[in-house]
Amino acid sequence: MKVKQILTHVELVIADLEVELNGELRASHTLCALLKDDNGKEVIIPLNTPDGRPIFMNPENAIAEGSVNH
């Protein structure tokens, strides 16, 4: 394994995310990456699933700017 690049523009945060699972609204503390998208808007990308399993940082999972309150 080798480090290809260190992303300095990414901030790690713990966000209290709300998600609908099986028709029920649930909230959980989730490790996320906070960064700016190509348009300069802040986005949150969850780094684990609601049940705590880790996932890769994927821009397709980004939460829209209007949903970010900090």
C-alpha positions, 0 to 999 in steps of 0.5 A, spaced: 500 500 500 502 507 498 500 514 499 498 517 492 496 524 495 494 527 501 488 532 500 489 538 504 482 541 502 478 536 506 476 537 513 474 531 517 467 532 521 462 528 525 455 530 523 449 528 526 445 526 519 438 524 519 436 518 514 430 515 512 430 507 513 425 502 512 420 508 512 422 510 519 426 517 520 433 516 524 439 520 526 446 518 527 453 521 528 457 520 522 464 521 520 464 525 514 468 529 509 467 537 509 469 540 502 468 545 497 465 542 490 467 544 483 463 550 484 466 552 490 460 550 495 461 546 501 458 539 501 458 533 506 460 526 504 459 521 509 465 516 510 460 511 513 453 508 513 448 509 518 450 503 521 457 505 522 460 501 516 466 505 513 465 507 506 470 510 500 469 518 500 465 518 493 462 525 491 456 521 488 454 521 496 455 528 497 449 532 501 447 538 498 449 545 500 442 547 503 442 541 507 449 543 511 448 547 517 454 549 522 
